[in-house]
Amino acid sequence: MTEQNRSDPSTPDRLDPNRLDPNRLDGLRALVTGGASGIGLATAQLLAARGAEVAVLDLDPSGAGAPLLGIKADVSDDASVREAVATAVARLGGLDILVNNAGIGAAGTVEDNDDDQWHRVLDVNVLGMVRTSRAALPHLRRSAHAAIVNTCSIAATAGLPQRALYSASKGAVLSLTLAMAADHVREGIRVNCVNPGTADTPWVGRLLDDADDPQAERDALNARQPIGRLVSAAEVAAAVAYLASPAAASVTGTALAVDGGMQGLRLRPAEK
């Protein structure tokens, strides 16, 4: 579909947001990286529940049960990504939605992570999105409703202690999202990201397990977010599903915070 007939109101569009239930994704084909656990799995399951056909790319796709299509892939390896995306597109019959969710964490100040760890985290969290997007773009250009949603973080917009490397990687994801949105808007491809606060995911669970006092650490993380609890994977998935849907047809270059008010609110101390 050309730019001209994308904007021509006389052109019928099977994905016209004015004629669709905004909660449905029927007829759309989606690809979710890191989709076999945590936020990625919650997102893949929600997209499928709303009618999309969904493929999951993961180092271990066994956690993605039916109706999800699990495909083994390593986002740090370009050949692996290209092969997996090609397989997914062939099985799905095309591609409309890409969710760049695969990522890894890191704890510490700038003194605590060596060069190898910096290279590894940036390679997965930033270049992983580059590789997957690069492989997916030729297919997304053929879609009548093309959307990319990147999983970013509150760490991109707020200074968090002991998260120097992770924050740097997510700051890059935020900038990358805006640049991609500008590059591809005239091709009819929307690009947005979600910025979760501290979410109740397996990675956070492992951090808590390693703490000297896991319950005290969980209480501190809960208290850091104005709503008084961790964000759930399902809540982040709901935001991704909105940005990926035809209901968000006019939304691009946006970072949607799902952080319990952590970024924007400045509350007084609770009264005792």
Buried (B, 14 or more C-beta within 10 A) or exposed (E): BEEEEEEEEEEEBEBBBEEBEBEBBEBBBBBBBBBBBBBBBBBBBBBBBBBBBBBBBBEEBEBBEEEBBBBBBBBBBBEBBBBBBEBBBEEBEBBBBBBBBBBBBBBBEEEEBEEEBBEBBBBBBBBBBBBBBBBBBEBBBEBBBBBBBBBBBBBBBBEBEEBBBBBBBBBBBBEBBBEBBEEBEEBBBBBBBBBBBBBBBEBBEEBBEEEEEEEEBBEEBBEBBBEEBBBBBBBBBBBBBBBBBBBBBEBBBBBBBBBBBBBEEEEEEEEE
